[in-house]
Amino acid sequence: MAHILIADDEKNIREGLKRALSPLGHKITLSADGKEALYLFESQHVDLIIADIQMPRLSGFDMFKEIIKTERSIPIIFITGHGNIETAVEAMRMGAYDFLTKPLSLEKLELIIARALKVKSIEEKNRALVLKVQNFELSHTLLGSSKAMEHLRQTINLIAVGYGNIHIYGESGTGKELVCDALHQIYGQDKPLIKVNCAALSESVLESELFGHEKGAFTGADELKMGRFEAADGGMIFLDEISEISPQIQVKLLRVIQEKKIERVGSHRSIDVKIRIVSASNKDLREQVSANAFREDLFYRLNVLDIHIPPLRERRGDITLLAAHFFNKYLAEYRKENLKITPQVYSTFEQYKWPGNVRELMNTIEKMVALSQNSTLTVENIPETLRHALKSQSPPKILQIPIGSRSLKDIEQMIIDETIQFCNGNKSEAADLLGIGRKTLYRKTVND
């Protein structure tokens, strides 16, 4: 059955409720005040809360306000004296399930509990169904069947629903903005999403864009302008290339996160903003912090939750799937629905390292489709620069192994070492190429 947390400073009431509800199969946890109840709720799984309005250390109402900051789906039933009915009604407006006045009717309480738990069960099933739909949609937005992409989609689903700031790290062209779009899709499409490329603007322009400005704040400020933070209030703001912001902007951004307030340029009036910040960078912010190029305190405020997007060369199994998707996309765009593509093109793509990642792959295929004059795309249609780069990166097809008096174990180790080197140190990819399990490869290289 359910785990019910009962919080009441009157011992006879909380123990009486336990005696009444335990025979129904529920697990009961008791608390004598709101502060202890809040700790118990945060430290274990609770299905339903019964709480008095008036309690020492922390009132039931204040406890409720803390709980709904992070968990709005928990049903809470308040018990109250006649003097606190207005507070109980206000709590229901904020999302509490119901309230009962003292003296309590146990029969009525049992009915309310049963109804609340049934509603909670239905809501959980609905959330599970929504999650399945979101997984399906993400699989069509963030293409890839590799374990790395499966993990990425799972991570997005897990962290999108909360309130913590998110930092996305990935090389140029890996799809950081797409990940932000996916996060926003789950977080709430009805909420604003404002995007800012921090590297594209000078410091003064960026400050004005982010915070807005008052009329006459500087030369050319002919009218009041709302900033991007204000525009994102209640939703999400995407700060791309966050590593490029100046120390001055870093200080102001830190204040926004800490105080949830902004000041327009040319004004000393604080404006409250409630925003979730999603930042992104193609540089490792930890390295930037070590080099004193980025504030450590700001880094930890931005990096509450983090997402790493692997480069395309580390998920070669996704290349053909992505290439086929882009090929079909540009067939329609350039009205060349009868154009074909040979399997050799895809296999050639899989050998290339794609330093520009997904964006480079997409641009390459668009160029091939746009410039095609025959009925079929072949390896000859691959841009010359890419074919030349592929030749220069290709290792010898034959591995020369001086056998001599070497043991079979030594020869095996040489093959493993050469394969890992070919895969740029990526042991997971090397294991796939060698046709052995990843744990087996790690075991064989444990002393490397």
N, C-alpha and C positions, 0 to 999 in steps of 0.2 A: 504493500500500500504506500501511503505518502509519508514523507518526513515533515512534521509540523513543528514549527518553532513558536512557543508560547512565551510572551514577555509581559509580565505584570508584577508590580511591586507588592501586591497582596498575596502572601503565601497561600492562604486558603483557596483563593481563586485559581491560581496557576496549578496547584496540586489537584484541586477538584476537577479542572478541565482535563488534566492528564488521566485521572481515574475514569472519566467519562469517555474519553476518546481512544485510549489504549485498547479496550476490548474490540474496537472496530478494526484493529490490525495496523493502526498507524504507529510510526515511530515518533515519540514525543521528546523534544528537548525544551528545557525550562530555563528562563532567564528572569532575574529580578529587576533589571533596569535596561534602559535603551542602549546604553553604551556597550554593555556586555552582549546584548542581543545583536547589535550591529557586527561585533567581532565574530560571534557564532555564525551569523549569516555569511560573512565573507570567508570564513575558514572551512565551510562544509556545504554540501549540497542540501538545499532546503526547498521543499515544494510549495509550502504555504506558511504564512505568518499570521498569528493572532496576537494583537498587541493592545495594551491599554494606552490611552492618549496621554495621561499624566503619569510620568515615571521619573525617578531621580536620575541625576547625571546627564541623561539625554531623554527628552520626551519622545513618545511614540511618533508624534507628527514630525519632529526633527529627524528621527531615525529613518522615517519613511522618505523624507526629502533626500537623505544621503543615499538610500538604496536605489531610488529611481534614477540617480545619475548614471548608474551602470547597468541596472537590470530592471526593465519596465514590465517584464512579463510575469513577475512573481505576484500571486494574489495575496493581498493583505486585508485582513478583517479586523477592524478596530472595535474595541469595547470601551464604552465611555459612560460617564455620568451625565445627567441631564444638562449640567452646566457647560459641557464641552461639545454639545451637538453641532454647533456652528463650525467648530474646528474639524469634526469628523466629516461634515458635509463638504468642507473645503478640500479635505484629503481625497474624497471621492471625485471631486472635480479634477484633481491632479492624477487620478488613476487608481486609487484604492478600490478594492472590490466591493466591500460593504461595511456596515457598522451595526453594532447592537448596543442597546442601552442596558445599564444595570438596573435591577437584577436580571441576570441572563436566563434566557430560555434555552436549555440544552437541546431540546428537540429542534428549535429553529436554527440553532448554531450548526447542528449536524446536517441539516438540509442545505444551509449556505455553503458549508465545507464541501459537501458532495457536488453541488452545482459548480463551485469554483474550480474544483479539481477536474471536473468534466470539461469545462471551458478551457482550462490549461492544457489538457490532453489534446483537444481539437486544435488549439493554436500551435502546439508542438508538431502535430502531424502536418498542418498547413505550412509551417516553416520548413519541415523536411521536404515537402513537395516543391516549395519555392526554391530550395537549395538545389534540387535535382534540375529544375528548369534553368537556374543560374549556371550550373555546371555545364549544361548543354549549350547555353548561349556563349559561355566563356570558351568552350572548345571550338566554337566557330569564329570567335574574335581573336583569341590567342592560339593560333594553330600550332599543332605539334603533338606527336604521340610519344615523344621521348619521356623518360622518367623525370627529367629536369622540368619539362613543361607541365607534366601532371602535378608535380610538386608546386610549381608556380601558381597554377590555378587553384590548388587546395589552399595555399597560403592566402591568396586574394580573398577567397570565400571566408576564411577564418577571421581575418583582421579587418575586413571592410565594414563590418557592422558596428564596430566600436567607435570610440571617440579619440583614441590616441593618434598623435601625429605619425606620419609614415615617411620614411626615406627610401627612395628607389635608386639602386646603384646598378649601372650597366654601361658597357661601351656604347659609343655613338652608333645609332642605327639598330639597336636591339629592340626598341619598341617601348620606351619608358612612358611616352604619352599614352599609348594604347593601354598600358597597365593602369595608368591613372583613370582613364575612361572606364575601364572595367571596375575599378574600385568605386567610382561614382555611381555606376549603374546599380551596384548592390547597396551602397550607402544611402542612396535616395535620389532617383532621377528628377524628383520634383524640387530638389534643393539646388541652389546655384552652384555651378562649377566655373571658376574664373581661372584663366591660364595666363602666366607671365613668364616670358623668356628673359631671365635675369642677365644673360650674356649679351643680349641684343641692344641693351640700353645703357647710356652713360649713367654715372652715379646720381647726378641731379635729376635727370629725367626719370630714372627708376624710382627715386624717392617720391617724386610727385605722382607717378603712376600708382605706386603701392598705397600711399597715405592720402593722396588728394592734396588740394591746396585751396587756400582762401583767395578771394579776389584781391589783387594787389600784392600778393605775397612775394612776387618777384617780377622782373620785367617780362611782359608778355602774358602775365596771369590776369587776363581781362575779366574773368568770371570765376565763380566758385566751381571747383571740380571735385566730384566724389572719387575717392581712390578705390583700388581693386579690393582692398581689405573690406571696406564698407560694402562694396557690391557683393562680396562673398559671404556676408553676414548670414548665419544660419545654415551655411553649406560648407563648401570645400574650395580651397585655393591651391593651384598647382604652380609651384615655383621651380621652373626648370633651370638647370645649370646653376644651382644654388651656390656652388663652390666659387662662382665668379663675383659674388657681391662684396662690396668694400667693407672695411672694418666699421665704418660709421653706420652703414645699413645693417650690419650684423647686430650692433648694439640696439638699434631701434626695433629690429625683428625680435630680439630676445625679450624686450619689454612687452611687445604684443602678446607673446606666448605666456609670459609670467603674469601679466596684469589683465590680459584680455581687453586692452584698451588701445586706441590709436589717437594720434593728434595730427590733424592736417598741417601741411607746411604753412607757416605764417599764423598759426593759432596755438593757444595754450589750453584750449578746451578739449577734455578727454571725451572720446566717443566709445561706448561699449561695443565690442564685437565678439561674436561667438562663431569661431571658424575652426575647421579641421585643416591642418596644413599638410599637403603632400609635396615633398621636395624631391628633386632628382638631380643626379650628377653623373658624368662619365669619369669623374675622378674619385678616388677613394678618400672620403672625408677624414678617415682616421689618419691617413698619411698627411693630409692637409693640416690636421690638428698638430701632429708631431712636428711639422715644418713651421708651426706658428703662423700659418696662413688662414686658419679658421678657428674661431673661438670654441674651446672645448665645452663650455657650458651650453652654448647654442647647439652644438652637435648633439649632445645628449637630450636636449629638448626636442630636436627634430627627429632623432633616431629612436623614438620610443618603440616603434615597430619598423622593421626593415625588410626590404625585398631585394634580392639579387637576381638580375636577369642574366642567364648565361649567354656568352657569345655563340654565334651560329656554328663556329668550328668545334664547339664542345657538344653539339647535338646534331651531328651529321645526318642522323636518321630522319630528321625533320626537313632536310633540304628539299627532297623530291616532293613531299607533301606541300610545302610552301611554294615551290616553283610551279607546280600544277595549278595551285590556287591562283597565283598571279597570272599565269598563262591564260586561264579561262576568263579572268577579270579583263585583261587587255584585249582578248579576242572580241568581247562585246563592245569595249570602249572604242576600238579602232575598226569595228564592223568587218572583222575577218573571221567569221564563225567557221569557215571551211578550212582554216589553216591547221596543219598537223605539226606534231613535234616528235622527233625520234627519241627512243630510250637512251641513246648514247649521249644526248644533251644532258639528261638528268644525271647520268653516271659521271659525266665530266664535271657537272656542278658539285657533286658530292666529294670530288677530289680537291676542290679549291678551298682555301682557308677563309674566304670572305671577310677581309679586315673591316669592311664597311657593314658587315652583318646583314640583317634582313633588308634594310633599306637598299644596300648595294645589289642584293639579289633581285629585289623588286624593280629597281631601275634598269638592271641588265635585261630582264625579260621584257620590260616595256620597250626598250630600245630595239630588241630583236624583233618583236611583233610589229612595231611601227615601221621598221625599215625593210621588212620581208617583202620579197617580190616573187617568190616561188610558193608552191602549195604546201611545202614542208620545211620546218626549221631543222637544220642539221648542226653538227659541231662547227661547220664552216660559218654559220651565222653568229656564233659566239664572238663578241667583240675581241679584236686582235690584242688589245691591252690585257684582257683577262687570260687569253690563251698563252700569251707570252709570260705572264706572271705564273701561270700554272706550270709551265715548263721549268721555270727557274726554281720553283719550290719542290718539284718532284724529286724524290730520292732515287737512288739506283734501284731498278726493279729486281736485281739479283743481289742478295746479301752474301758477300765473300766471307766465309768462316774458315780460318786456318785450323783444320782439325788436329793434325799432329798427334800429340799424346793427350789431348784434352778429353775430359770425361763427358758423358752425355749430359750430366748436370751442368757443366760449364757451358756447353753449346746451347742448352736450353736457356741459360741465364743471358747469354749474348743476344739471342733472338728476342727475349723479353726486353732487354735494355734498348735494343735498336727500335723496337716497336713503340716503346714509351717515348723515346726521343722523337720519333716520327709524329707522335700525337701531342707534341709540345708539353710533355709531362702529365698529360691527362690519363691517369691509370684506368679509369672507367672505360674510356674510349679504346685504350689499348687492349683491355680484356675482351671487348666486343670484337675487335679485329682478329685477335688470336683465337677466338672461339672458346674461351675458358671463362669460368665464373670469376666475378670480381674479387670475392673473398680468397679464391685460389691465387689470383695474381698478387693481392696484397700480402698473402702469406709467403709467397716466393720472393717478395721484394722487401720483407720486413727489416732486413739488415742493411738495406741500401742507404 
